[in-house]
Every structure is written in C-alpha cells, then in structure tokens.
Amino acid sequence: MSKNPSESKNKQPPDPQELVVQLYRTYASQVSKTLWPWETARWYELVFCILTTIGEPHVLAATVRRLTNTMSGLGLLELDTLGELDPNEKDSLVVTIDTLLQQVGFPPEKSQAAVTAICEAASSIQEKHGSKVQNYLRKYGTYMLGQIEEDFDFSNFEDAPRALAIWLQNTLNMPVPASNPLADQACESLGVSYDELVEAATQQDINVALLDDALRAYWERRMEKPQARTGGKNNDR
C-alpha cells in the first residue's frame, strides 16, 4: 500500500517520481474522471485507430478493440520496443502481431501494412517526442495557449492562459500544466516544485491534468484537518 503524501518538515527533499505516483494513487478516485489517466493508454488508442483504419471493412472496430486490448495486456505494444523494430524483418514480435491480425480477419497485405504503420508511429514518437505521446500533444496545447492574444479579445483578464489551460484539460484531455495558487501551496507543503512534479508526471506517464486535480484534492484535505481538530471547541452559545 502506498503512503499518503505528507508535508515536508526538516526532511530530505522528496523524490518527485515517487511523490507523483503517491498523489495519483491517493487522490485518483477523488478527482475529476480523467479519460486518459495514464498516457500509455493514449498510445494504445493510437494503435487501435491505426488498426481500425487499415482493417476496415474486413474487420469490425469492435474486433480490433478486443485485439488491441489483448495485445496491450500481453505487452506486445510497448512503444519503445516497437520503435526499434524493422517491420520488414521477421522479428518474433513482428511475426506475432502479424499472425494475430490475420487470425481476426486482416488480409495478409493489410496486416503487413498495419504492422508497418504502428512501428513507424512508435519510431516517430520515440525519435521526435522522447517516447512520450504527451509531449506530442502538449506541443500543440502549448501552441494554442500561445495564441490566446490573437484568438481571444480579453480586456482585463491576466489569468486567461491558466483558465484556457484548464479548459483544454477538461474538454480535450490535453496534457498541458495549469498551475494555480492551491497547487503552488500544495507543492510548498510537500517540499517539491510544481515544475518538478510536472516533469515527474511526464516520466511516469501520468496525465498532467490529473496531477493538477490531485494537488487540489491534497490541499483541500489538508485544510480540512485543522477544522476537524477544532470543530468541537467553539460550540458555546
């Protein structure tokens, strides 16, 4: 069982990698329902979309979904592994995926095209985005936030970038950070900077949108504790 995140009091600085996982495990059930809490799930979804696009009309999307789930569960779709493969060579993993695709109805030429496409997608993300799907998506989320002055005409709204970052999180599940005063106070209490936790979340493949909600939940719980301890002391009338 993971320990609850605790505030830093004369202790060694916490390991951001461990802390961000603790935050996720402790508060995931209390924060907004994030469609992609783990960024690896986005990669599996891209694989599903590639396979569906190539497989139709020979194979139904529901069949591709079941196969994608099976292959991911068996560890056959790891991005870094696929990114190193040459789909034209008869590597055992290439042969396995190709065989599974044909078993569910992909014609041989379609299964080969599908294997090639997912290997090329993995290689592209590996080489251009540090093997992190979220880096690819964040690139364009950051670009959108940088266009606020051109796309919106706010007369007196200095916090517009943060508001729109939260909007991108909520509507597009975009993995863009949206620091806020509560998150800053939570990080100070935990003895780690917000930027360190964002980087740790990226390395652990945790959606940054969920991290922001988890920090909020942590701070709200921390604020409730003093009230609970003093709740019965001022009830005289």
N, C-alpha and C positions, 0 to 999 in steps of 0.2 A: 504494500500500500504506500502511495506517495505521501510525503509530508505536506502539510499546508504551508504555503508561502508565509514567511514571517518577516517582520521588520528587522532591519539591521541595527544592532546595538553593540558597538565595540567588537564586532566580529570581523573575520576576514571577508572581503568583498565576495558576494555570491557568484557562482558560475552562471552567467546568463543562459547558457544552453540548458542547464538543469532547471533553472528557475522558470523559464518559459514553458517547459513541459509540465512542471508542477502547477503553474497557473492554468494551463489548459485542462489538466485532469481535475483540478479542484473546482473550476468555475464553468466548465463547458456546458453543464446541464442547466446553469442559471442564466446564461446569456442568450441573446437572440439566436434563433435557429439558422446557423450558417450552412448554406448548401454545400460548400466545399471547405470543411474544417481542416482537412489535410490536402496540401497542394498536390500530392501524388495522385489523388483521385481525379484531378483535372487532367493529368497526363493519361490516365486510363480512359477518361471520357474522350479525349482526342483520338486515342486508338479506336474506340468504338465508332466514332464519327467517320474515321478513315475507312474502317472495315465495312460499315454500312453503305457508304457512298460507292465503294468499289463492288460490294456484293450484290446490291440490288440490280435487277429484280430477282436474281437467282435465289437469294437468301433473305428471309424476313428480318427486320430490325430486331424483333424480339429474340430470334435465334442468335443473332450477333451479340446482343446484350448478354445473354446467358453464357456464350462462349468467352466474351471479354472478361466477365466476372470469374469464370473458371480459370482462365489463363493468368489473370492477375493474382488470384488466390494461390496458384501453383508457382508463382514467382517467375513466370515466363515473359513478363512485360516490363522488367526493370529498365528504366530509361538509359542508364549508363552502360548496361550490358548490350542493349540493342544498338546503341550509338556507336559501339566499337565493331559491329559486325559488317561484313560484306555480304549483302543478301544474295549475291551471285555465287558465293561459295557454299558448299554443302556442310556448313557448320551444324552441329547437332541441334542447336536451338532453332536455327532457320528451318531445318527439316521437320522438327516437332511442330512448330507453328503452322508451317505449310500443310502438314498432314492433318492437323486439327481443322484447318479451314476447309480442306477438301472433304473431310468427313461430314461437315454440316451443310455441304452443297456448293461450295465455291468451285467453279471450273478451274482446272489447273492453271490456265493463263491468268485468271483473276486472283487466285491465291498467291501466285508469284508476284503479281503487281501489288497486292496488299502487303505482303512481307517487305517488299522493297520500300513501299511508301512509309510504313511505320519505322523502319530502320533509318530512313532518310530524315524523317521528322525528329527522331531521337537524336541523331547525329547533329542536326541543326540546332536543337535546343542545347545540346551539350557544348557545342563549339561557340555558339553566339550568345548564350544566356547562362553560362555556368551550370548547365544541367538543371536549371530551375525554371519550371513553367511560369512561376510567379514573377520572375524577373522580366520575362517577355511581356506579360500582361501589365506589370507595374510601369514598364517603359511608356506604354500608351496612356495609362491612367495619369502619370506624371505630366505627360504632354498635354492632356486635356485640362489639367489643373493650371498649367502654364498659360493656357489660352483664355483664362477667365475674363481678363480685361477686354479682350476682343469679342468674346461671346456673350457677356453679360454687362449691363449698364447699372451697376450699383453706385448710388450716390454717396453712401456713408456706411459701408459695411466692411470693416477691416478684417473680420474673421471669415470672409467669404470663402477663401481657399479651404479652411477646415470644414465649413458647412458642406461644401461641394465634395470634399473627400469622403465625408460620412455618407453623403448621397450616393456616391459611386460605390461605396462599400455595400450599402443597403439595397440598391437597385440592380447593380451589375455584379455584386460579389467581387468587386475589384480589389486586389490585394495592395491597396495604397495606404500608407500610415496616415492617421488623423489624430495627432497628438492633441490633448486637451488638458485643462488645469487639473482635473481629477487624476488623469493618467500621470501627469508630472508629479503630483503629490504622492501617488502610489509608488512610483519609481523611487522617489526620495526616501520613502519609508522602507522600501525593500533594499536600498543601497545599491541601485543599479540605474544606469541612464536609460532613457526611452530608446535612444538610437541603438544601444547595446541589445535591448530586448527585440527590437525590430530585426536586427541582423541575426540574432539567435533564432527567432521565429522563421526567418528565411532559411537558415541552415537546417532547421528541424522540420521544414516543410509544413509549418502551421500557418494557416491563413492569418495575415496581419489584422484583418477586420475582427477576427475572433479575439486576438490578443488585446485590442483596444477595449472590447466589451469585458474581457476577463479582468483587466486592470480596473475598470469601473466597478465591477462586482466586488473585487477585492477591497477597494477603498470604501464602498458603501457598507460592507460587512464590518470593516474596521471601525467605521464611525458609529455603527450600531452598538458595539460592545461597551463603550463608556456609558451610553444611555441605558443599557440594560443593567449595568452595575449600580447606577444612581437612580434607577426608575422608581424605587420604593421609598426614597428618602424625603421627598417633598410632597407628601400627600396630606399634610395637615390642612384643615380648612378653618 
